[in-house]
Amino acid sequence: MERILILGASGFIGNALYKELCSFFDTHGTYHTSNAVFEENHQFHQYDIETENIEILLQNVKPTVIISAVRGNFDAQIIAHFEIINYILNHNCKLLFISSANVFDAFTNFPSYEYDKTLSQSIYGRFKIKIENALLRLPNHKYNILRLPMVFGHNSPRLKQIKTLIDLDEAIEVFPNVVINVTEIEKLTQQIHYIINRKKQGVFHLGSTDLVHQKDFIEEVCEVLGYKNLVFKNIYDSNFDRFLAVLPKENILPKNLQISVHQVAKASVKQ
């Protein structure tokens, strides 16, 4: 049985992954802030990426799969990931690194595929690229790079933000000229489960199979939630359509693990 360590298991994506995987694997997770629920669960380990050396945690847990869903200081994350790379090179272990569509945010004319060149104008995108580039130098069986678009779901931070703006009677900022794809948390955790189970290698783009204008998608989510007559603030940062979407070409998942934009919108309000 694989022993899995989820870095950032108290966060939205990390916690959903823990719930998906814990019945099938010996699954451990990290959390940062003191929490009685996590403290009682002996599979959880308190860890501060800025002050602690991750090597101690890795030597204690001895994972065969590490999933990085951690957030926090970028410099501290880079140091931790380079220590993880050193660990997986010397042990029977691989790393699944959750990356972002933002590694392509300097390219605006087309959607991006798994092995396209990365280039980012944002600090966040460049930080992700730095770790990706280190992983791409490893043997294929030692890593997966999992690039995500915006992640929605019933309790997702993005959905909570929309609901908060609606409750405050504030305008929701939308981007009519930005073409995106999206994903949903339950489908995402199933996809990652499959990648671990089948020992898949390489880079995966885990977004919806189709594209949508960001404004149209947010409007559809609000409609599914039952809201009407909302105020939207249109933000135009270009006169032309600008793409920020990650589509698969090489590593295509089975049909039952694919999702459409419309399914993401519907699933976002599922209780």
C-alpha positions as a Markdown table, in Angstrom:
| # | Residue | x | y | z |
|---|---|---|---|---|
| 1 | Met | 0.0 | 0.0 | 0.0 |
| 2 | Glu | 1.2 | 3.5 | -0.9 |
| 3 | Arg | 1.9 | 5.8 | 2.1 |
| 4 | Ile | 0.8 | 9.2 | 1.0 |
| 5 | Leu | 1.8 | 12.6 | 2.6 |
| 6 | Ile | -0.4 | 15.6 | 1.6 |
| 7 | Leu | 1.4 | 18.9 | 2.3 |
| 8 | Gly | -1.3 | 21.4 | 3.0 |
| 9 | Ala | -4.0 | 18.9 | 4.0 |
| 10 | Ser | -5.9 | 21.5 | 6.0 |
| 11 | Gly | -6.6 | 23.6 | 2.9 |
| 12 | Phe | -9.5 | 23.4 | 0.5 |
| 13 | Ile | -7.8 | 21.1 | -2.1 |
| 14 | Gly | -5.5 | 19.3 | 0.3 |
| 15 | Asn | -8.4 | 18.4 | 2.7 |
| 16 | Ala | -10.6 | 17.2 | -0.2 |
| 17 | Leu | -7.7 | 15.0 | -1.3 |
| 18 | Tyr | -7.3 | 13.5 | 2.2 |
| 19 | Lys | -11.0 | 12.6 | 2.3 |
| 20 | Glu | -10.8 | 11.0 | -1.1 |
| 21 | Leu | -7.6 | 9.0 | -0.5 |
| 22 | Cys | -7.7 | 8.0 | 3.2 |
| 23 | Ser | -9.9 | 5.0 | 2.8 |
| 24 | Phe | -7.6 | 3.5 | 0.1 |
| 25 | Phe | -4.1 | 4.4 | 1.2 |
| 26 | Asp | -2.1 | 5.0 | 4.4 |
| 27 | Thr | -2.7 | 8.8 | 4.1 |
| 28 | His | -1.0 | 11.5 | 6.2 |
| 29 | Gly | -1.4 | 15.2 | 6.0 |
| 30 | Thr | 0.1 | 18.4 | 7.3 |
| 31 | Tyr | -1.6 | 21.4 | 8.9 |
| 32 | His | -0.1 | 24.8 | 10.0 |
| 33 | Thr | -2.4 | 26.4 | 12.5 |
| 34 | Ser | -3.3 | 24.5 | 15.8 |
| 35 | Asn | -6.6 | 22.7 | 15.4 |
| 36 | Ala | -8.1 | 20.2 | 17.8 |
| 37 | Val | -9.6 | 18.0 | 15.1 |
| 38 | Phe | -6.3 | 17.6 | 13.3 |
| 39 | Glu | -4.4 | 17.1 | 16.6 |
| 40 | Glu | -6.7 | 14.2 | 17.5 |
| 41 | Asn | -6.1 | 12.6 | 14.1 |
| 42 | His | -2.7 | 10.9 | 14.4 |
| 43 | Gln | -2.4 | 10.9 | 10.6 |
| 44 | Phe | -2.0 | 14.7 | 10.7 |
| 45 | His | 1.3 | 16.4 | 11.5 |
| 46 | Gln | 1.7 | 20.1 | 12.4 |
| 47 | Tyr | 4.3 | 21.7 | 10.1 |
| 48 | Asp | 5.4 | 25.2 | 9.5 |
| 49 | Ile | 7.0 | 25.6 | 6.1 |
| 50 | Glu | 8.8 | 28.8 | 7.1 |
| 51 | Thr | 10.5 | 27.6 | 10.3 |
| 52 | Glu | 10.8 | 23.8 | 10.0 |
| 53 | Asn | 13.0 | 21.6 | 7.9 |
| 54 | Ile | 10.8 | 19.3 | 5.9 |
| 55 | Glu | 13.4 | 16.5 | 5.9 |
| 56 | Ile | 12.5 | 15.7 | 9.5 |
| 57 | Leu | 8.8 | 15.2 | 8.6 |
| 58 | Leu | 9.8 | 13.0 | 5.6 |
| 59 | Gln | 12.1 | 10.8 | 7.6 |
| 60 | Asn | 9.3 | 10.3 | 10.2 |
| 61 | Val | 6.5 | 9.6 | 7.8 |
| 62 | Lys | 8.5 | 7.8 | 5.1 |
| 63 | Pro | 6.0 | 8.5 | 2.3 |
| 64 | Thr | 6.0 | 6.7 | -1.1 |
| 65 | Val | 3.9 | 9.5 | -2.6 |
| 66 | Ile | 4.0 | 13.2 | -1.7 |
| 67 | Ile | 1.3 | 15.5 | -2.8 |
| 68 | Ser | 2.1 | 19.2 | -2.6 |
| 69 | Ala | -1.0 | 21.3 | -2.1 |
| 70 | Val | 0.8 | 23.6 | 0.4 |
| 71 | Arg | 0.4 | 27.4 | 0.4 |
| 72 | Gly | 2.5 | 30.1 | 2.0 |
| 73 | Asn | 5.7 | 32.1 | 1.6 |
| 74 | Phe | 7.1 | 31.4 | -2.0 |
| 75 | Asp | 10.7 | 31.4 | -1.0 |
| 76 | Ala | 10.1 | 28.9 | 1.9 |
| 77 | Gln | 8.1 | 26.7 | -0.5 |
| 78 | Ile | 10.9 | 26.7 | -3.1 |
| 79 | Ile | 13.4 | 25.6 | -0.4 |
| 80 | Ala | 11.0 | 22.9 | 0.9 |
| 81 | His | 10.4 | 21.6 | -2.6 |
| 82 | Phe | 14.2 | 21.4 | -3.4 |
| 83 | Glu | 14.5 | 19.4 | -0.1 |
| 84 | Ile | 11.7 | 17.1 | -1.3 |
| 85 | Ile | 13.4 | 16.6 | -4.6 |
| 86 | Asn | 16.5 | 15.5 | -2.8 |
| 87 | Tyr | 14.5 | 13.1 | -0.7 |
| 88 | Ile | 12.6 | 11.5 | -3.6 |
| 89 | Leu | 15.9 | 11.0 | -5.5 |
| 90 | Asn | 17.2 | 8.9 | -2.6 |
| 91 | His | 14.1 | 7.0 | -1.6 |
| 92 | Asn | 11.3 | 5.0 | -3.2 |
| 93 | Cys | 9.0 | 8.0 | -3.5 |
| 94 | Lys | 7.5 | 10.4 | -6.0 |
| 95 | Leu | 6.1 | 13.9 | -5.9 |
| 96 | Leu | 2.7 | 15.1 | -7.3 |
| 97 | Phe | 3.1 | 18.9 | -7.6 |
| 98 | Ile | -0.1 | 20.9 | -7.9 |
| 99 | Ser | 0.6 | 23.7 | -10.3 |
| 100 | Ser | -1.5 | 26.3 | -12.0 |
| 101 | Ala | -2.6 | 27.6 | -15.4 |
| 102 | Asn | -0.7 | 30.8 | -14.4 |
| 103 | Val | 2.5 | 29.2 | -15.6 |
| 104 | Phe | 1.2 | 30.2 | -19.1 |
| 105 | Asp | -0.2 | 33.6 | -18.3 |
| 106 | Ala | 2.2 | 35.4 | -20.6 |
| 107 | Phe | 0.7 | 33.5 | -23.6 |
| 108 | Thr | -2.7 | 34.9 | -24.4 |
| 109 | Asn | -3.6 | 33.8 | -28.0 |
| 110 | Phe | -4.3 | 30.1 | -27.4 |
| 111 | Pro | -5.1 | 27.6 | -24.7 |
| 112 | Ser | -2.0 | 25.8 | -23.4 |
| 113 | Tyr | -1.1 | 22.0 | -23.6 |
| 114 | Glu | 1.0 | 19.8 | -21.3 |
| 115 | Tyr | 4.4 | 20.2 | -23.0 |
| 116 | Asp | 4.0 | 23.8 | -24.2 |
| 117 | Lys | 6.8 | 26.2 | -23.1 |
| 118 | Thr | 5.9 | 27.9 | -19.9 |
| 119 | Leu | 6.2 | 31.7 | -19.5 |
| 120 | Ser | 4.6 | 33.9 | -16.9 |
| 121 | Gln | 4.3 | 37.6 | -16.2 |
| 122 | Ser | 3.0 | 37.0 | -12.6 |
| 123 | Ile | 5.1 | 36.4 | -9.5 |
| 124 | Tyr | 2.8 | 33.4 | -8.7 |
| 125 | Gly | 3.3 | 31.9 | -12.2 |
| 126 | Arg | 7.1 | 32.4 | -12.1 |
| 127 | Phe | 7.3 | 30.7 | -8.7 |
| 128 | Lys | 5.4 | 27.7 | -10.0 |
| 129 | Ile | 7.6 | 27.5 | -13.0 |
| 130 | Lys | 10.7 | 27.4 | -10.9 |
| 131 | Ile | 9.5 | 24.3 | -9.1 |
| 132 | Glu | 8.2 | 22.7 | -12.3 |
| 133 | Asn | 11.6 | 23.2 | -14.1 |
| 134 | Ala | 13.4 | 21.4 | -11.2 |
| 135 | Leu | 10.9 | 18.5 | -11.5 |
| 136 | Leu | 11.2 | 18.2 | -15.3 |
| 137 | Arg | 14.9 | 17.4 | -14.8 |
| 138 | Leu | 14.0 | 14.3 | -12.7 |
| 139 | Pro | 13.3 | 10.8 | -14.1 |
| 140 | Asn | 9.7 | 10.6 | -15.3 |
| 141 | His | 8.6 | 8.1 | -12.7 |
| 142 | Lys | 9.6 | 10.5 | -9.9 |
| 143 | Tyr | 7.0 | 13.2 | -10.4 |
| 144 | Asn | 3.7 | 14.4 | -11.8 |
| 145 | Ile | 3.0 | 18.1 | -12.5 |
| 146 | Leu | -0.7 | 18.7 | -12.2 |
| 147 | Arg | -1.8 | 22.1 | -13.7 |
| 148 | Leu | -5.1 | 23.4 | -12.5 |
| 149 | Pro | -7.4 | 26.2 | -13.7 |
| 150 | Met | -9.8 | 27.8 | -11.3 |
| 151 | Val | -11.2 | 25.2 | -8.9 |
| 152 | Phe | -14.9 | 25.4 | -7.9 |
| 153 | Gly | -17.0 | 23.3 | -5.6 |
| 154 | His | -19.7 | 23.6 | -2.9 |
| 155 | Asn | -17.4 | 25.0 | -0.3 |
| 156 | Ser | -14.7 | 26.4 | -2.5 |
| 157 | Pro | -13.1 | 29.8 | -1.6 |
| 158 | Arg | -14.1 | 31.2 | -5.0 |
| 159 | Leu | -17.8 | 30.3 | -4.5 |
| 160 | Lys | -17.7 | 31.7 | -1.0 |
| 161 | Gln | -16.2 | 35.0 | -2.3 |
| 162 | Ile | -19.1 | 35.3 | -4.9 |
| 163 | Lys | -21.7 | 34.6 | -2.2 |
| 164 | Thr | -20.1 | 37.2 | 0.1 |
| 165 | Leu | -20.2 | 39.9 | -2.6 |
| 166 | Ile | -23.8 | 39.1 | -3.3 |
| 167 | Asp | -24.7 | 39.3 | 0.4 |
| 168 | Leu | -23.0 | 42.6 | 0.6 |
| 169 | Asp | -24.8 | 43.9 | -2.5 |
| 170 | Glu | -21.4 | 44.6 | -4.1 |
| 171 | Ala | -20.6 | 44.2 | -7.8 |
| 172 | Ile | -18.9 | 40.9 | -8.9 |
| 173 | Glu | -15.9 | 41.6 | -11.1 |
| 174 | Val | -15.9 | 39.7 | -14.3 |
| 175 | Phe | -13.7 | 39.5 | -17.4 |
| 176 | Pro | -15.7 | 39.4 | -20.6 |
| 177 | Asn | -12.6 | 38.9 | -22.8 |
| 178 | Val | -10.8 | 36.2 | -20.8 |
| 179 | Val | -11.4 | 32.6 | -22.1 |
| 180 | Ile | -10.8 | 30.0 | -19.4 |
| 181 | Asn | -11.5 | 26.4 | -18.4 |
| 182 | Val | -12.4 | 25.4 | -14.9 |
| 183 | Thr | -12.7 | 22.3 | -12.7 |
| 184 | Glu | -14.6 | 21.0 | -9.7 |
| 185 | Ile | -13.1 | 19.7 | -6.5 |
| 186 | Glu | -14.7 | 16.2 | -6.4 |
| 187 | Lys | -13.8 | 15.4 | -10.0 |
| 188 | Leu | -10.2 | 16.7 | -9.3 |
| 189 | Thr | -9.7 | 14.4 | -6.3 |
| 190 | Gln | -11.0 | 11.4 | -8.4 |
| 191 | Gln | -8.5 | 12.4 | -11.2 |
| 192 | Ile | -5.6 | 12.5 | -8.8 |
| 193 | His | -6.6 | 9.2 | -7.2 |
| 194 | Tyr | -6.5 | 7.7 | -10.7 |
| 195 | Ile | -3.1 | 9.1 | -11.4 |
| 196 | Ile | -1.7 | 7.6 | -8.2 |
| 197 | Asn | -3.4 | 4.3 | -8.6 |
| 198 | Arg | -2.3 | 3.8 | -12.2 |
| 199 | Lys | 1.2 | 5.1 | -11.5 |
| 200 | Lys | 0.9 | 7.7 | -14.3 |
| 201 | Gln | 3.9 | 9.8 | -15.2 |
| 202 | Gly | 4.5 | 13.3 | -16.5 |
| 203 | Val | 2.4 | 16.4 | -16.8 |
| 204 | Phe | -1.4 | 16.5 | -16.6 |
| 205 | His | -3.8 | 19.4 | -17.3 |
| 206 | Leu | -6.8 | 18.8 | -15.0 |
| 207 | Gly | -9.4 | 21.2 | -16.3 |
| 208 | Ser | -12.8 | 21.0 | -18.1 |
| 209 | Thr | -12.6 | 19.7 | -21.7 |
| 210 | Asp | -14.3 | 22.8 | -23.1 |
| 211 | Leu | -13.7 | 26.6 | -22.7 |
| 212 | Val | -15.9 | 29.5 | -21.7 |
| 213 | His | -15.6 | 33.3 | -21.3 |
| 214 | Gln | -15.0 | 34.0 | -17.6 |
| 215 | Lys | -18.0 | 36.3 | -17.4 |
| 216 | Asp | -20.4 | 33.7 | -18.9 |
| 217 | Phe | -19.2 | 31.1 | -16.4 |
| 218 | Ile | -19.7 | 33.3 | -13.4 |
| 219 | Glu | -23.1 | 34.3 | -14.6 |
| 220 | Glu | -24.0 | 30.6 | -15.0 |
| 221 | Val | -22.8 | 29.8 | -11.5 |
| 222 | Cys | -24.9 | 32.7 | -10.1 |
| 223 | Glu | -27.9 | 31.5 | -12.1 |
| 224 | Val | -27.5 | 27.9 | -10.8 |
| 225 | Leu | -27.3 | 29.3 | -7.2 |
| 226 | Gly | -30.7 | 31.0 | -7.8 |
| 227 | Tyr | -29.6 | 34.6 | -7.8 |
| 228 | Lys | -31.1 | 37.1 | -10.2 |
| 229 | Asn | -30.6 | 40.8 | -11.2 |
| 230 | Leu | -27.0 | 40.9 | -10.0 |
| 231 | Val | -24.6 | 43.7 | -10.6 |
| 232 | Phe | -21.5 | 42.8 | -12.6 |
| 233 | Lys | -18.4 | 45.0 | -13.0 |
| 234 | Asn | -16.9 | 44.3 | -16.4 |
| 235 | Ile | -13.1 | 44.5 | -16.5 |
| 236 | Tyr | -11.5 | 44.8 | -19.9 |
| 237 | Asp | -7.7 | 44.3 | -19.9 |
| 238 | Ser | -7.6 | 43.7 | -23.7 |
| 239 | Asn | -9.6 | 44.5 | -26.8 |
| 240 | Phe | -9.3 | 40.9 | -27.9 |
| 241 | Asp | -10.0 | 37.5 | -26.3 |
| 242 | Arg | -7.2 | 36.5 | -24.0 |
| 243 | Phe | -6.8 | 32.8 | -23.1 |
| 244 | Leu | -5.9 | 31.4 | -19.7 |
| 245 | Ala | -6.8 | 27.7 | -20.1 |
| 246 | Val | -5.0 | 24.4 | -19.7 |
| 247 | Leu | -6.2 | 21.6 | -22.0 |
| 248 | Pro | -4.9 | 18.0 | -22.3 |
| 249 | Lys | -3.4 | 16.7 | -25.6 |
| 250 | Glu | -0.9 | 14.0 | -24.5 |
| 251 | Asn | -2.2 | 12.7 | -21.2 |
| 252 | Ile | -5.9 | 12.4 | -21.7 |
| 253 | Leu | -7.9 | 10.8 | -18.8 |
| 254 | Pro | -10.8 | 8.3 | -19.3 |
| 255 | Lys | -14.2 | 9.7 | -20.2 |
| 256 | Asn | -15.6 | 9.1 | -16.7 |
| 257 | Leu | -12.9 | 11.4 | -15.3 |
| 258 | Gln | -13.5 | 14.3 | -17.7 |
| 259 | Ile | -15.8 | 17.2 | -16.9 |
| 260 | Ser | -17.4 | 20.0 | -18.8 |
| 261 | Val | -17.8 | 23.7 | -17.9 |
| 262 | His | -21.6 | 23.2 | -17.4 |
| 263 | Gln | -21.0 | 20.2 | -15.1 |
| 264 | Val | -18.6 | 22.3 | -13.0 |
| 265 | Ala | -21.2 | 25.1 | -12.7 |
| 266 | Lys | -23.9 | 22.5 | -11.6 |
| 267 | Ala | -21.6 | 20.7 | -9.2 |
| 268 | Ser | -20.6 | 23.9 | -7.5 |
| 269 | Val | -24.0 | 24.1 | -5.8 |
| 270 | Lys | -24.3 | 20.5 | -4.9 |
| 271 | Gln | -24.9 | 20.0 | -1.2 |
